[in-house]
Each structure stands twice: as structure tokens, then as C-alpha cells.
């Protein structure tokens, strides 16, 4: 059993990836916002809490240092300062400042001068300073309302930084969990959307109005996707109905134009039939003479047989042209198409005193064509050329070549098509003929026939005047004759002159 079509899986995978990426990006953005807000709020609250605790410790040290300062007991004062720096957790240093001078300090080698001068006289707000490579929150507490100096206490900020890192780590774990949940949710949600979309795409690929089969997309649930599937099914049915109506109209136009062309040929056919009939009548009259010799009798009988064959051939061509045929594509010699079309219009060209010449072509590959349909298209072009050509003019039918295509061109010496109406000549019911002499369907039907063959109808307008219309058809592999080598073409039929001037 064949596996799933990679092209059909493409939209589903792309949808899942997009939804998962969207979920991941959303979570990352939200996590970054939460982390930034949490860091700011946490830093402020932890800084305020650390400052409050530092003030409490400094206030306690200030009360303990009051008596030693009054009594001048520097030993006890240093013990109090040293104890505050070593016993209280998170305290980086402690020293007592009086009149700008350090009187007791936890620094064994002396208190750094820049640390002492970092705070102005009487300034009590907590500040952040550097002590070596560390950042320290410096708080100050006056001793005896500042009369005996102030206690300076430094609190380590590494604890706050560690707390912020722990907060970021926990938020990161939460973000990863949310991303995983988002990817799973995107997978499930994308699958619920992608499956109906795959069915719609598959139905669109299978839909071919020419086959008359309208695929149905299953309708699941009552959400927007189900509504879309229902509307899509109705659209396919409308398209199939419109195509069937268009096909009926096209076939009707083709048959209408066939009858119009047949009517145009009848006048010329009457002349072609009347001539043999006159000869037959004369032969019957001569055969009634009693003194007619046996040789003459055989001669008149042969002439009568030739006349009847001529009438039969003309009538057969008209019947073949007027009778509808199912479209059957087969390898056909384009030279035969040109010759048969020219023979069919020969009486009309003779009546209008216009020459129709099928120019010789030594070889031409076969084309994929329905002989009857393409013959109708070429007859339409020849009738237009005959109508456009002046009396004594000439219409030429020639074979053209280009890679993969063979063309049958109909060239006339008429006035040509004015530039302002060239874009309209293929419109149905558009005609430049006088009222009652044309339906305006000839070129439109011709294009329909050529399009059905996968061909091309091309117009050229030579500088010297006239119009050249070419029916381009696809090449086909010619059938191999017995004993013929591959690629050998049938013998050329030669040139055909229909109705000289």
C-alpha cells in the first residue's frame, strides 16, 4: 500500500510548525516580560527589605556604641563594631564615623577613604557603594541623634543577586514547561485544523468537471471548518453545473456553425451537381438514338458513370461535413487535412472566382487531431478567406513547422483585419459581414475546436495586406507502415488546386 502523499502532508506539517513556533514565541516573550517585571519588583522589594534590616542592625549598634563613645572606651567600641561585622549575617563591614574621622572599624588595615567619603555629612538614605570587587548597600544610623557621630553598615548584595537568579531559574523552568504544553496544544489544534484542510485540498485536486464526478468533503462538527467544507462542496457542485452548461453551449455553437458553413457551401455544390447532371441528360438523349454505334454507346456509359461518381463524391463530402461525429484524436497527416478542406470548399471558391491553392510540402510529421473537427475549423477559415478575397484573388493553404508543433495556415489577399477590431474577432457573434451573411461564430468555434486539441490559433497580418490564420496542432507519432523504418513519413500527396480563378 502506498504511503501518504508528501505533498498532501506539507500543509499539515507547515501548520503544526507555525502553531508550535507561535506558541513558543508567545511563551518566550511572556517569560521575558515576566522576568523583567519580576527582577524589577523583586529588586525593589528586596532592596527595601535589606535596607530595613540594615537600619535595624545599625540602630542596635548605635545604641550599644553610645556609652563607649561617651566614656571614650575605644576598645569596647571596636569590639562592638567587630562583632556586628562578624556575627550579623550578610554584613560586609561596620565602622563609626565622628566629625569625618573613623573612630572604630571592622577593616583590619584601615577603612578605605573613598568609602568614608561616599556619603556626605548628615546623609541618611541607603546608597550602593563598592567595597573592593563587591557591591554593598551602605546604610547610616546617627548615634545620639548625630551628636556622637554615626554608624555606617555595609550589607552584602550578593544575597539579593542570588535571590534574583533563583527567581529567574524558576521562571525559566516554568517557561520551558509552558513551551512544551504549547507545542503539544499546537500539535493537537493543528491536527484538528489540518485534517479537514487536507481533505479539502485532496477534493480540489480530484475535481475535474470534464469527468462529471464531484468529490464531497466530509463535514465534521459545527465550527468554522465545517462551514467552510459545506461551502466548498456547494462551490464544486456549482462549478460542475456551470461546466456542463458551458459544454452544452459550446457543442451547440459548434453544430450551429457547422450548419451555417454547410449552408454556405450549398450554393457552390449546386453548380458542381448541375454540371454532371447536364452531362447525364445529354448522354441519355444520345443513347436513345437508334443509329448509335456500340463504341459511342460504351463511351456515353463511361461518361455517365464518371458524372454519377462526381455527384456521389460531392454529396458524400457534404454528408461527412454536416453529420456530427464524436471527437476522436488520432495521428493524422496535416497535408490530408489541408487537401480535404480545400476540396470541400472548391465549388464555393469556383463560384466566387477565387483560387484556392494547397502549396506542396515535401514532408510533414503527423499531428494528433480529430479529422472531422479540424476539417470544420479549416473550412471555417477558408470560408472567411473566400469572403474577404476580391474576385480573381488567391487563397493559399500551407504547412508550417516549429518545435513540437505543425501548423496549417490559411492566407488570403483581402484587406486584412483593422487593428481596432483585432481583439474582438474571436468573440462569439462578432462579425464584419453584412447582416444575413454571417453568424459571427466561425472564428469562435474554430478556436474552441483548436483549444480542445491542445493547439493554438494564431493570427498574422503581413505588411503587404491580407490575413494569415494558422491552426497549430501537436505532433504525434506516425503509424508505422509494413516494412517502413521508424520515423518514415507517408508519401506526400502533392499539391491540390481547388477552383482556379
Residue pairs with C-beta under 8 A, 6 or more apart in sequence:
8 198
8 201
8 202
9 198
11 194
11 197
11 198
11 201
12 190
12 191
12 194
12 195
12 197
12 198
15 190
15 193
15 194
15 197
16 186
16 187
16 190
16 191
16 194
18 190
19 186
19 187
19 189
19 190
20 182
20 183
20 186
20 187
20 190
22 186
23 179
23 182
23 183
23 185
23 186
24 179
24 182
24 183
26 182
27 175
27 178
27 179
27 182
28 175
28 179
30 175
30 178
31 171
31 172
31 174
31 175
31 178
34 171
35 168
35 171
35 172
38 167
38 168
38 171
39 164
39 167
39 168
42 163
42 164
42 167
43 160
43 164
46 160
46 163
46 164
47 126
47 137
47 160
50 90
50 137
50 155
50 157
50 159
50 160
51 126
51 137
51 139
51 155
53 155
54 91
54 126
54 137
54 139
54 153
54 155
55 126
55 139
55 141
57 84
57 88
57 91
57 153
58 139
58 140
58 141
58 151
58 152
58 153
59 141
61 80
61 81
61 84
61 94
61 141
61 151
61 153
62 141
62 142
62 143
62 144
62 150
62 151
64 80
65 77
65 80
65 81
65 96
65 104
65 143
65 148
65 151
66 143
66 144
66 148
67 73
68 74
68 76
68 77
68 80
69 77
69 96
69 98
69 103
69 143
69 144
69 148
69 149
70 148
74 103
74 104
77 96
77 103
77 104
78 104
78 105
80 104
81 94
81 95
81 96
81 104
81 105
81 106
82 94
82 106
84 91
84 94
84 106
84 153
85 91
85 92
85 93
85 94
85 106
86 106
90 155
90 156
90 159
91 153
91 154
91 155
91 156
92 131
92 134
92 136
92 154
92 155
92 156
93 105
93 106
93 107
93 111
93 115
93 131
93 136
93 152
93 153
93 154
94 105
94 106
94 151
94 152
94 153
94 154
95 102
95 104
95 105
95 106
95 107
95 111
95 116
95 151
95 152
96 102
96 103
96 104
96 105
96 143
96 149
96 150
96 151
96 152
97 103
97 116
97 149
97 150
97 152
98 148
98 149
98 150
99 149
100 116
100 121
102 111
102 116
103 149
105 111
112 131
115 129
115 131
115 138
116 152
118 127
118 129
118 138
119 127
119 138
119 140
119 152
122 146
123 140
124 140
124 141
124 142
126 137
126 138
126 139
127 137
127 138
128 135
128 136
128 137
128 138
128 157
129 135
129 136
129 138
129 154
130 136
131 154
134 156
134 157
134 158
135 157
136 154
136 155
136 156
136 157
137 154
137 155
137 157
138 152
138 153
138 154
138 155
139 152
139 153
139 155
140 150
140 151
140 152
140 153
141 150
141 151
141 153
142 149
142 150
143 149
143 150
143 151
192 225
193 225
196 217
196 218
196 220
196 225
196 226
196 228
196 229
197 225
199 217
199 218
199 229
200 217
200 228
200 229
200 232
202 215
203 215
203 216
203 217
203 232
203 236
206 213
206 215
207 214
207 215
207 236
207 239
207 240
209 239
209 240
209 243
209 244
210 243
212 240
212 244
214 236
214 237
214 240
215 236
216 233
217 229
217 232
217 233
218 229
219 226
219 229
219 230
219 233
220 226
220 229
250 448
253 428
253 441
253 444
253 445
253 448
254 376
254 445
254 448
254 449
255 324
256 439
256 441
257 376
257 380
257 439
257 441
257 442
257 444
257 445
258 321
258 322
258 324
258 376
259 322
260 438
260 439
260 441
260 442
261 321
261 376
261 379
261 380
261 383
261 442
262 318
262 321
262 322
264 348
264 383
265 318
265 321
265 344
265 345
265 347
265 348
265 379
266 318
267 348
267 351
268 345
268 346
268 347
268 348
268 349
268 350
268 351
269 314
269 318
269 347
271 347
271 350
271 351
272 310
272 314
272 346
272 347
272 350
273 311
273 314
273 315
276 306
276 307
276 308
276 310
276 311
277 307
277 311
279 303
279 304
279 307
280 304
280 307
280 308
283 300
283 301
283 303
283 304
283 307
284 304
286 292
286 296
286 300
287 297
287 300
287 301
292 300
314 347
317 343
317 344
320 372
321 344
321 372
321 375
321 376
321 379
325 370
325 372
325 373
327 370
327 373
327 452
328 370
329 368
329 369
329 370
329 453
330 368
330 369
330 370
330 371
330 476
331 366
331 367
331 368
331 476
331 477
331 478
331 479
332 366
332 367
332 368
332 369
332 371
332 374
332 476
333 364
333 366
333 478
333 490
333 493
334 364
334 366
334 367
334 369
334 399
334 406
334 407
334 408
334 473
335 358
335 361
335 364
335 399
335 492
335 493
336 371
336 493
337 367
337 369
337 371
337 374
337 375
337 378
337 408
338 358
338 378
338 397
338 398
338 399
338 408
338 496
339 358
339 493
339 496
340 371
340 375
341 375
341 378
341 379
341 382
341 397
342 356
342 358
342 382
342 397
342 496
342 498
343 496
343 498
344 375
344 379
345 356
345 379
345 382
345 383
345 386
345 498
346 356
346 498
346 499
347 499
348 383
348 386
348 499
349 355
349 356
349 382
349 386
349 395
349 498
349 499
350 498
350 499
350 500
352 386
352 389
352 391
353 391
353 392
353 501
354 386
354 389
354 391
354 392
354 393
354 394
354 395
354 499
354 501
355 393
355 394
355 395
355 497
355 498
355 499
355 500
355 501
356 382
356 386
356 394
356 395
356 397
356 497
356 498
356 499
357 394
357 395
357 396
357 397
357 495
357 497
357 498
358 397
358 398
358 495
358 496
358 497
358 498
359 396
359 397
359 398
359 399
359 495
360 492
360 494
360 495
361 398
361 399
361 492
362 492
363 489
363 492
364 399
364 401
364 406
364 489
365 406
365 475
365 476
365 478
365 489
366 475
366 476
366 477
366 478
366 479
366 489
367 406
367 473
367 474
367 475
367 476
368 453
368 454
368 473
368 474
368 475
368 476
369 453
369 473
369 476
370 453
373 449
373 452
373 453
374 408
374 449
374 453
374 471
374 473
376 445
376 446
376 449
377 445
377 446
377 449
377 450
377 471
378 397
378 408
378 410
378 471
380 442
380 443
380 445
380 446
381 410
381 442
381 446
381 469
381 471
382 395
382 397
382 410
383 442
384 442
384 443
384 469
385 395
385 410
385 411
385 412
385 414
385 467
385 469
386 395
386 412
387 433
387 437
387 438
388 412
388 414
388 415
388 467
389 395
389 412
389 413
389 414
390 413
390 414
392 501
393 412
393 413
393 414
394 412
394 413
394 501
395 410
395 411
395 412
395 413
396 409
396 410
396 411
396 412
397 408
397 409
397 410
397 411
398 408
398 409
398 411
399 406
399 407
399 408
399 409
400 406
400 407
400 408
400 409
400 470
400 472
401 407
402 472
404 474
404 475
405 455
405 456
405 472
405 473
405 474
405 475
406 472
406 473
406 475
407 458
407 470
407 471
407 472
407 473
408 470
408 471
408 473
409 468
409 469
409 470
409 471
410 468
410 469
410 470
411 466
411 467
411 468
412 466
412 467
412 468
413 465
413 466
414 465
414 466
414 467
415 465
415 466
416 461
416 465
416 466
416 467
417 425
417 459
417 461
417 467
421 430
421 432
422 459
422 461
424 430
425 443
425 459
426 443
426 444
426 447
426 457
427 440
427 444
428 440
428 441
428 444
429 439
429 440
429 441
429 444
430 440
431 438
431 439
431 440
443 457
446 457
446 471
447 457
450 456
450 457
450 471
450 472
450 473
453 473
453 474
454 474
455 471
455 472
455 473
455 474
456 472
457 469
457 470
457 471
457 472
458 469
458 470
458 472
459 467
459 468
459 469
460 467
460 468
460 469
460 470
461 467
461 468
462 468
478 487
478 488
478 489
478 490
480 486
480 488
481 488
481 490
